[in-house]
């Protein structure tokens, strides 16, 4: 188990983590996997008095996390930090040609916040981004998503205390159901998709 009594747990990322949380409510969890994890943690460990934050912001790329990492993560004095980021580093360059796709910069930025987190002394949970070829996610994006996930895996192998390979997990689950049952548009999870992430997160962190 990666946490102890009175631990502070911070979820960071983009819209998948944000999941509609209300801002500036500093304790809003949204309706996604962070809220589900918070509910399970508090139900299973009621005497641990955990402090849990969701700091995901829709539309963020890894460079946005770099800009706000000190204020939105380290200043919360976290014992556990969970990071799910990268799909917008694939998506946004297609939607806006003025945004460059730069896998070298992505790796440098991700390594920077991870190293800061580990240096601070937090336990680190890393989740890889995922996508299905339907809705708004065309097949040719898979090549760039593969590149992004290779970076996430390399950094996780070096620094993470837990790694959750969501792209493979979602494809495995879709065999028994369907992609549409897990994501609304190929990227954003449905209730079942968020529940799958929460289950995998709990297995990685609380077992």
TORDOPA-95227 format. One line per 5 residues: for each residue x, y, z of N, C-alpha, C. Coordinates in Angstrom, 3 decimals. Example, Ala and Ser with C-alpha at 12.3 -4.5 7.8 and 13.67 -1.06 7.14 Angstrom:
// TORDOPA-95227
13.190/-5.690/7.800/12.300/-4.500/7.800/13.200/-3.300/7.800 | 12.850/-2.250/7.080/13.670/-1.060/7.140/12.900/0.030/7.870;
This chain:
// TORDOPA-95227
0.845/-1.189/0.000/0.000/0.000/0.000/0.885/1.244/0.000 | 0.548/2.211/-0.859/1.416/3.360/-1.054/1.124/4.520/-0.106 | 0.129/4.414/0.749/-0.201/5.531/1.626/-0.330/5.049/3.065 | -0.319/6.005/3.966/-0.420/5.725/5.389/-1.482/6.645/5.994 | -1.660/6.582/7.283/-2.631/7.454/7.937/-2.255/8.918/7.732;
-3.291/9.746/7.579/-3.135/11.195/7.402/-2.419/11.573/6.108 | -2.407/10.677/5.162/-1.732/10.951/3.890/-2.511/11.973/3.063 | -1.765/12.700/2.226/-2.331/13.611/1.233/-2.130/12.990/-0.146 | -3.225/12.835/-0.879/-3.194/12.213/-2.205/-3.669/13.237/-3.226 | -2.893/13.428/-4.306/-3.213/14.409/-5.338/-3.336/13.713/-6.682;
-4.476/13.910/-7.346/-4.687/13.442/-8.715/-4.422/14.606/-9.665 | -3.580/14.383/-10.672/-3.242/15.419/-11.636/-3.448/14.908/-13.056 | -3.777/15.862/-13.950/-3.935/15.482/-15.343/-4.774/16.461/-16.131 | -5.467/15.920/-17.142/-6.263/16.724/-18.063/-7.747/16.467/-17.830 | -8.562/16.521/-18.882/-10.010/16.399/-18.713/-10.444/15.034/-18.212;
-9.672/13.989/-18.490/-10.040/12.663/-17.997/-10.002/12.652/-16.480 | -9.046/13.354/-15.893/-8.956/13.467/-14.438/-9.889/14.545/-13.916 | -9.962/15.666/-14.609/-10.852/16.769/-14.229/-12.281/16.269/-14.052 | -12.810/15.635/-15.089/-14.134/14.985/-15.048/-15.225/15.906/-14.516 | -15.174/17.172/-14.922/-16.244/18.093/-14.585/-16.211/18.642/-13.179;
-15.057/18.625/-12.539/-15.007/19.152/-11.170/-15.285/20.651/-11.181 | -15.876/21.133/-10.118/-16.231/22.541/-10.006/-15.057/23.332/-9.462 | -14.666/24.357/-10.181/-13.622/25.253/-9.708/-14.247/26.611/-9.418 | -13.779/27.361/-8.415/-12.545/27.153/-7.651/-12.689/26.288/-6.402 | -13.709/25.437/-6.315/-13.867/24.554/-5.161/-12.624/23.676/-5.028;
-11.826/23.919/-4.010/-10.544/23.220/-3.878/-10.711/21.759/-3.505 | -11.927/21.365/-3.119/-12.141/19.977/-2.735/-13.107/19.252/-3.686 | -13.384/19.857/-4.837/-14.253/19.203/-5.805/-13.553/18.049/-6.488 | -14.247/16.916/-6.620/-13.649/15.729/-7.225/-14.112/15.487/-8.651 | -15.190/16.143/-9.099/-15.763/15.819/-10.382/-16.579/14.542/-10.306;
-16.877/13.967/-11.481/-17.691/12.752/-11.534/-16.926/11.555/-12.092 | -15.596/11.612/-12.065/-14.809/10.561/-12.682/-14.044/9.700/-11.704 | -12.961/9.121/-12.197/-12.237/8.144/-11.388/-11.650/8.716/-10.105 | -11.208/10.009/-10.033/-10.744/10.505/-8.733/-11.844/10.486/-7.670 | -13.060/10.854/-8.064/-14.169/10.814/-7.116/-14.454/9.378/-6.671;
-14.392/8.444/-7.608/-14.622/7.042/-7.262/-13.533/6.522/-6.335 | -12.289/6.865/-6.633/-11.180/6.436/-5.769/-11.311/7.043/-4.381 | -11.653/8.334/-4.312/-11.816/8.986/-3.010/-12.909/8.303/-2.201 | -14.008/7.960/-2.850/-15.085/7.277/-2.146/-14.664/5.914/-1.627 | -13.956/5.149/-2.460/-13.513/3.825/-2.028/-12.477/3.919/-0.921;
-11.550/4.856/-1.036/-10.518/5.002/-0.008/-11.134/5.351/1.339 | -12.064/6.275/1.334/-12.667/6.705/2.590/-13.591/5.643/3.164 | -14.160/4.819/2.292/-14.997/3.726/2.772/-14.160/2.585/3.342 | -13.063/2.266/2.667/-12.223/1.144/3.089/-11.296/1.499/4.243 | -10.913/2.781/4.333/-9.951/3.196/5.355/-10.490/4.411/6.119;
-11.624/4.253/6.817/-12.260/5.409/7.453/-11.433/6.048/8.559 | -10.534/5.285/9.154/-9.724/5.821/10.252/-8.409/6.423/9.769 | -8.157/6.442/8.463/-6.896/6.957/7.942/-6.895/8.483/7.815 | -8.058/9.107/7.820/-8.171/10.559/7.718/-7.361/11.107/6.538 | -7.656/10.561/5.369/-6.941/10.950/4.153/-7.425/12.307/3.648;
-6.495/13.092/3.113/-6.818/14.333/2.411/-6.575/14.095/0.933 | -7.616/14.302/0.117/-7.548/13.935/-1.299/-7.925/15.146/-2.147 | -7.114/15.430/-3.155/-7.352/16.551/-4.065/-7.405/16.052/-5.505 | -8.314/16.635/-6.279/-8.304/16.476/-7.729/-7.864/17.812/-8.316 | -6.740/17.823/-9.008/-6.229/19.034/-9.634/-6.121/18.898/-11.149;
-6.855/17.943/-11.728/-6.893/17.831/-13.180/-7.601/19.032/-13.793 | -7.121/19.475/-14.946/-7.729/20.593/-15.668/-7.893/20.193/-17.132 | -9.142/20.240/-17.605/-9.426/19.886/-18.981/-8.615/20.705/-19.972 | -8.107/20.053/-21.005/-7.323/20.713/-22.034/-5.841/20.796/-21.755 | -5.422/20.388/-20.570/-3.999/20.505/-20.233/-3.147/19.534/-21.033;
-1.972/20.032/-21.424/-0.893/19.210/-21.926/0.180/19.177/-20.848 | 1.218/18.391/-21.059/2.215/18.241/-20.006/2.902/19.568/-19.693 | 3.043/20.440/-20.678/3.684/21.727/-20.412/2.857/22.590/-19.463 | 1.534/22.403/-19.462/0.697/23.128/-18.500/0.936/22.612/-17.083 | 1.162/21.315/-16.945/1.479/20.784/-15.618/2.790/21.366/-15.105;
3.766/21.513/-16.001/5.043/22.114/-15.592/4.803/23.500/-15.003 | 3.957/24.290/-15.660/3.705/25.667/-15.231/3.042/25.741/-13.858 | 2.208/24.784/-13.532/1.439/24.876/-12.287/1.814/23.813/-11.251 | 2.913/23.104/-11.481/3.247/21.968/-10.627/3.529/22.377/-9.187 | 4.260/23.463/-9.009/4.588/23.898/-7.657/3.316/24.249/-6.873;
2.472/25.076/-7.460/1.281/25.555/-6.750/0.221/24.469/-6.619 | -0.028/23.737/-7.689/-1.156/22.808/-7.713/-0.809/21.397/-7.257 | 0.463/21.139/-7.000/0.851/19.807/-6.550/1.752/19.880/-5.314 | 2.945/20.381/-5.470/3.924/20.299/-4.390/3.515/21.115/-3.165 | 2.847/22.250/-3.374/2.432/23.056/-2.235/1.312/22.409/-1.424;
0.698/21.375/-1.966/-0.308/20.609/-1.216/0.332/19.584/-0.287 | 1.656/19.468/-0.338/2.437/18.550/0.492/1.957/17.100/0.341 | 1.989/16.609/-0.891/1.422/15.278/-1.147/2.330/14.141/-0.698 | 1.697/13.094/-0.211/2.395/11.835/0.043/2.315/10.911/-1.163 | 1.236/11.056/-1.940/1.044/10.275/-3.163/0.576/11.219/-4.263;
1.221/11.148/-5.423/0.824/11.933/-6.587/0.507/10.974/-7.730 | -0.671/11.154/-8.321/-1.118/10.329/-9.446/-1.180/11.203/-10.690 | -0.502/10.787/-11.767/-0.411/11.588/-12.993/-0.953/10.803/-14.184 | -1.931/11.408/-14.872/-2.423/10.899/-16.152/-2.422/12.071/-17.129 | -1.481/12.077/-18.043/-1.318/13.200/-18.971/-0.757/12.681/-20.289;
-1.041/13.393/-21.383/-0.413/13.068/-22.656/-1.334/13.032/-23.847 | -2.629/12.764/-23.654/-3.495/12.635/-24.823/-3.617/13.960/-25.569 | -3.597/15.088/-24.860/-3.684/16.381/-25.543/-2.392/16.752/-26.257 | -1.272/16.173/-25.827/-0.028/16.363/-26.570/-0.077/15.660/-27.916 | -0.954/14.663/-28.034/-1.218/14.009/-29.314/-2.314/14.742/-30.076;
-3.385/15.080/-29.377/-4.611/15.587/-29.985/-4.466/17.016/-30.493 | -3.975/17.911/-29.642/-3.990/19.334/-29.974/-3.200/19.699/-31.228 | -2.040/19.077/-31.509/-1.352/19.434/-32.756/-2.163/19.126/-34.011 | -3.073/18.138/-33.939/-3.952/17.879/-35.079/-5.038/18.931/-35.183 | -5.589/19.325/-34.036/-6.671/20.301/-34.034/-6.178/21.709/-34.346;
-4.931/21.990/-33.971/-4.364/23.329/-34.173/-2.920/23.190/-34.654 | -2.684/23.374/-35.949/-1.324/23.203/-36.490/-0.289/24.125/-35.871 | -0.715/25.188/-35.194/0.242/26.086/-34.554/0.858/25.473/-33.297 | 0.243/24.408/-32.784/0.793/23.703/-31.624/1.681/22.579/-32.131 | 2.951/22.597/-31.841/3.851/21.567/-32.382/3.702/20.235/-31.654;
3.894/19.173/-32.399/4.029/17.858/-31.777/5.521/17.624/-31.575 | 5.947/17.588/-30.318/7.373/17.514/-30.001/7.571/16.451/-28.922 | 7.884/15.244/-29.329/8.003/14.140/-28.379/9.219/14.311/-27.472 | 10.253/14.983/-27.956/11.442/15.226/-27.119/11.088/16.187/-25.989 | 10.376/17.255/-26.313/9.944/18.202/-25.279/8.974/17.525/-24.307;
8.080/16.692/-24.829/7.154/15.970/-23.952/7.921/15.160/-22.919 | 8.937/14.447/-23.364/9.707/13.637/-22.426/10.433/14.508/-21.405 | 10.999/15.605/-21.853/11.693/16.487/-20.929/10.761/17.095/-19.900 | 9.585/17.529/-20.341/8.615/18.129/-19.427/8.092/17.111/-18.416 | 7.776/15.907/-18.898/7.265/14.892/-17.981/8.334/14.482/-16.987;
9.548/14.304/-17.453/10.640/13.950/-16.544/10.861/15.039/-15.501 | 10.695/16.286/-15.898/10.902/17.400/-14.964/9.934/17.330/-13.786 | 8.627/17.188/-14.055/7.673/17.166/-12.939/7.797/15.881/-12.124 | 8.122/14.786/-12.784/8.306/13.526/-12.067/9.510/13.615/-11.133 | 10.600/14.154/-11.627/11.793/14.282/-10.791/11.556/15.220/-9.617;
10.816/16.307/-9.836/10.467/17.210/-8.746/9.635/16.481/-7.686 | 8.724/15.646/-8.137/7.835/14.925/-7.230/8.603/13.902/-6.406 | 9.458/13.159/-7.058/10.254/12.154/-6.361/11.234/12.826/-5.395 | 11.831/13.926/-5.833/12.751/14.664/-4.962/12.026/15.182/-3.726 | 10.765/15.588/-3.894/9.981/16.063/-2.758/9.745/14.933/-1.747;
9.707/13.703/-2.232/9.505/12.555/-1.352/8.168/11.877/-1.507 | 7.394/12.280/-2.519/6.077/11.676/-2.739/6.199/10.321/-3.428 | 5.276/9.440/-3.129/5.091/8.233/-3.914/4.443/8.635/-5.233 | 4.800/7.950/-6.310/4.367/8.347/-7.638/3.579/7.233/-8.322 | 2.376/7.583/-8.781/1.542/6.686/-9.577/1.435/7.279/-10.974;
1.804/6.522/-11.997/1.720/6.995/-13.370/0.758/6.131/-14.167 | -0.118/6.793/-14.921/-1.083/6.123/-15.784/-0.810/6.565/-17.210 | -0.858/5.632/-18.150/-0.627/6.018/-19.542/-1.944/6.456/-20.178 | -1.897/7.440/-21.090/-3.109/7.840/-21.808/-3.570/6.750/-22.763 | -4.809/6.848/-23.191/-5.428/5.799/-24.004/-6.371/6.437/-25.004;
-6.717/5.712/-26.055/-7.695/6.189/-27.026/-8.134/5.031/-27.905 | -9.385/5.091/-28.340/-9.923/4.154/-29.327/-10.091/4.870/-30.659 | -9.995/4.106/-31.749/-10.228/4.646/-33.083/-11.734/4.659/-33.354 | -12.389/5.656/-32.793/-13.767/5.950/-33.159/-14.071/7.341/-32.633 | -15.181/7.922/-33.061/-15.479/9.274/-32.632/-14.471/10.252/-33.195;
-13.832/11.025/-32.295/-12.958/12.107/-32.746/-11.498/11.689/-32.856 | -11.202/10.430/-32.669/-9.803/10.008/-32.624/-9.482/9.149/-33.845 | -8.856/9.737/-34.896/-8.565/8.962/-36.105/-7.420/7.971/-35.906 | -7.375/6.983/-36.740/-6.428/5.888/-36.593/-4.970/6.354/-36.651 | -4.674/7.363/-37.474/-3.279/7.777/-37.620/-2.698/8.374/-36.340;
-3.550/8.762/-35.404/-3.040/9.281/-34.136/-2.397/8.197/-33.296 | -2.710/6.947/-33.602/-2.177/5.852/-32.778/-0.645/5.833/-32.786 | -0.035/6.231/-33.882/1.428/6.230/-33.949/1.996/7.200/-32.918 | 1.432/8.394/-32.854/1.914/9.377/-31.885/1.554/8.967/-30.456 | 0.390/8.390/-30.278/0.034/7.914/-28.940/1.001/6.819/-28.495;
1.393/5.945/-29.411/2.389/4.918/-29.085/3.689/5.573/-28.647 | 4.130/6.614/-29.351/5.367/7.309/-28.976/5.247/7.932/-27.586 | 4.112/8.580/-27.328/3.887/9.189/-26.016/3.915/8.129/-24.923 | 3.273/7.005/-25.167/3.222/5.964/-24.141/4.574/5.293/-23.928 | 5.414/5.248/-24.960/6.765/4.737/-24.741/7.532/5.643/-23.778;
7.322/6.962/-23.901/7.950/7.907/-22.974/7.413/7.700/-21.561 | 6.089/7.616/-21.432/5.481/7.419/-20.107/6.020/6.147/-19.463 | 6.149/5.090/-20.242/6.626/3.819/-19.693/8.090/3.898/-19.276 | 8.903/4.566/-20.083/10.318/4.708/-19.712/10.476/5.462/-18.394 | 9.751/6.550/-18.262/9.851/7.354/-17.054/9.258/6.606/-15.867;
8.150/5.911/-16.086/7.550/5.127/-15.004/8.496/4.037/-14.530 | 9.156/3.383/-15.462/10.087/2.311/-15.105/11.201/2.830/-14.212 | 11.604/4.066/-14.439/12.707/4.646/-13.667/12.249/5.218/-12.322 | 11.054/5.826/-12.288/10.688/6.613/-11.124/9.432/6.160/-10.376 | 8.491/5.525/-11.037/7.165/5.328/-10.443/7.150/4.219/-9.397;
6.286/4.395/-8.431/6.007/3.345/-7.452/4.890/2.435/-7.932 | 4.068/2.942/-8.846/3.018/2.134/-9.472/2.788/2.672/-10.876 | 2.557/1.762/-11.819/2.298/2.126/-13.212/1.054/1.391/-13.678 | 0.143/2.114/-14.339/-1.120/1.532/-14.797/-1.201/1.707/-16.315 | -1.044/0.621/-17.088/-1.019/0.705/-18.548/-2.425/0.775/-19.139;
-3.040/1.948/-19.052/-4.455/2.077/-19.377/-4.790/1.779/-20.827 | -3.894/2.081/-21.751/-4.231/1.841/-23.158/-4.492/0.351/-23.389 | -3.610/-0.481/-22.884/-3.829/-1.921/-23.012/-5.010/-2.405/-22.205 | -5.190/-1.859/-21.018/-6.306/-2.262/-20.154/-7.646/-1.943/-20.818 | -7.753/-0.767/-21.442/-9.009/-0.394/-22.104/-9.285/-1.291/-23.306;
-8.259/-1.606/-24.078/-8.477/-2.490/-25.223/-8.866/-3.889/-24.763 | -8.253/-4.373/-23.711/-8.612/-5.686/-23.182/-10.061/-5.708/-22.728 | -10.485/-4.646/-22.016/-11.863/-4.594/-21.534/-12.856/-4.465/-22.680 | -12.465/-3.769/-23.754/-13.363/-3.558/-24.881/-13.674/-4.851/-25.620 | -12.793/-5.836/-25.523/-13.050/-7.128/-26.165/-14.301/-7.773/-25.584;
-14.508/-7.588/-24.297/-15.660/-8.191/-23.616/-16.889/-7.297/-23.642 | -16.725/-6.031/-24.030/-17.873/-5.127/-24.106/-17.837/-4.417/-25.453 | -17.389/-3.172/-25.478/-17.192/-2.430/-26.711/-16.472/-1.145/-26.371 | -15.754/-0.543/-27.348/-15.138/0.753/-27.066/-16.146/1.803/-26.616 | -17.331/1.797/-27.241/-18.333/2.817/-26.917/-18.846/2.702/-25.492;
-18.759/1.516/-24.894/-19.195/1.369/-23.510/-18.196/1.972/-22.533 | -16.961/2.216/-22.999/-15.891/2.693/-22.122/-15.522/4.146/-22.355 | -15.708/4.648/-23.580/-15.441/6.060/-23.858/-16.572/6.622/-24.709 | -16.858/7.897/-24.473/-17.933/8.543/-25.217/-17.509/8.924/-26.626 | -16.216/9.206/-26.812/-15.740/9.731/-28.084/-14.396/9.147/-28.489;
-13.987/8.080/-27.862/-12.682/7.500/-28.110/-11.646/7.889/-27.081 | -11.913/8.959/-26.325/-10.946/9.479/-25.364/-11.543/9.659/-23.972 | -12.688/10.320/-23.887/-13.264/10.648/-22.582/-14.087/9.478/-22.055 | -13.770/9.002/-20.852/-14.440/7.801/-20.354/-15.924/8.017/-20.044 | -16.686/6.972/-20.257/-18.035/6.887/-19.722/-17.945/6.542/-18.234;
-19.103/6.379/-17.601/-19.108/5.928/-16.205/-18.353/4.610/-16.078 | -18.590/3.685/-17.011/-17.909/2.382/-16.949/-16.407/2.541/-17.170 | -16.021/3.464/-18.045/-14.602/3.705/-18.250/-13.923/4.272/-17.021 | -14.573/5.226/-16.380/-14.021/5.776/-15.142/-13.967/4.703/-14.050 | -14.974/3.865/-14.001/-14.965/2.809/-12.992/-13.815/1.835/-13.230;
-13.511/1.565/-14.491/-12.378/0.698/-14.812/-11.063/1.333/-14.346 | -10.886/2.618/-14.616/-9.665/3.296/-14.156/-9.572/3.243/-12.638 | -10.683/3.525/-11.953/-10.678/3.525/-10.485/-10.324/2.159/-9.924 | -10.855/1.115/-10.528/-10.546/-0.240/-10.064/-9.060/-0.538/-10.215 | -8.495/-0.172/-11.362/-7.074/-0.427/-11.590/-6.210/0.429/-10.662;
-6.630/1.658/-10.416/-5.885/2.542/-9.517/-5.884/1.972/-8.103 | -7.015/1.521/-7.646/-7.094/0.964/-6.300/-6.239/-0.296/-6.168 | -6.234/-1.127/-7.194/-5.393/-2.328/-7.154/-3.916/-1.969/-7.063 | -3.524/-0.922/-7.783/-2.118/-0.532/-7.821/-1.668/0.167/-6.542 | -2.578/0.923/-5.927/-2.187/1.797/-4.830/-2.565/1.250/-3.446;
-3.713/0.596/-3.374/-4.262/0.235/-2.058/-4.185/-1.250/-1.749 | -3.484/-2.013/-2.573/-3.399/-3.448/-2.298/-2.039/-3.811/-1.725;
